[in-house]
Structure formats: C-alpha cells, structure tokens
C-alpha cells in the first residue's frame, strides 16, 4: 500500500527531475541548470516531462543535447 499522497509523489518526481537535469547540464556544459534556465523554464520543462513516458534522465539528456 502506498501511503504517499499525490503532492508528495509530485514533489519527489520534481526533485528527481531537477536533479537529473542539473546533472546533465553539469556533465555537458560545465555549469548547473540555473546558469541556463530560470525557474519558470524549469517548471515548464517539468510539465512537458510528466506528459511523456520516459525517464527523467533520458528527458534531461535529450534536452541538454538540443541546447
């Protein structure tokens, strides 16, 4: 039985997403996510990510490669 409420799940997903995106930027560009994107952009990317059926890591890699 999952005792987490939807807000906790969304928060955990968002944290994982930001972590993966930040790691991808650091590895590829040498700077963290917020050197390239503002918080509104990150939120918009998260909203795009949750509508897809891919991992946060794959989404982050694809996005950073496109920049």
C-alpha positions in Angstrom: 0.0 0.0 0.0 1.3 3.4 -1.0 1.0 5.9 1.9 2.3 8.9 -0.1 -0.2 11.4 -1.2 -0.2 12.9 -4.7 1.6 16.1 -3.5 4.4 14.0 -2.1 4.7 12.0 -5.3 4.7 15.2 -7.4 7.3 16.7 -5.2 9.5 13.6 -5.4 9.2 13.5 -9.1 10.0 17.2 -9.4 13.1 16.8 -7.2 14.3 13.8 -9.2 13.7 15.7 -12.5 15.6 18.8 -11.4 18.4 16.6 -10.1 18.7 14.7 -13.4 18.5 17.9 -15.4 21.1 19.6 -13.3 23.5 16.6 -13.6 23.1 16.6 -17.4 23.9 20.3 -17.6 26.9 20.0 -15.3 28.3 17.0 -17.3 27.7 18.5 -20.7 28.1 22.3 -20.2 30.1 22.6 -17.0 27.5 24.7 -15.2 24.3 23.9 -13.3 20.8 24.2 -14.6 20.1 27.7 -13.3 23.0 29.1 -15.3 21.0 28.3 -18.4 17.4 28.3 -17.3 15.2 30.3 -15.0 12.8 28.6 -12.5 9.8 29.2 -14.8 11.5 27.4 -17.6 12.4 24.5 -15.4 8.8 24.3 -14.3 7.6 24.3 -17.9 10.1 21.5 -18.7 8.8 19.5 -15.8 5.3 19.9 -17.1 6.4 18.6 -20.5 8.3 15.7 -18.9 5.3 14.4 -16.9 3.3 14.1 -20.1 5.9 11.8 -21.6 6.6 8.2 -20.9 10.4 8.5 -20.5 12.7 8.7 -17.5 13.9 12.0 -16.1 17.4 11.0 -17.0 16.5 10.4 -20.7 14.5 13.6 -20.9 17.4 15.6 -19.4 19.9 14.1 -21.8 17.7 14.8 -24.8 17.0 18.4 -23.7 20.6 19.3 -22.9 21.8 17.8 -26.3 19.3 20.1 -28.0 20.8 23.2 -26.4 
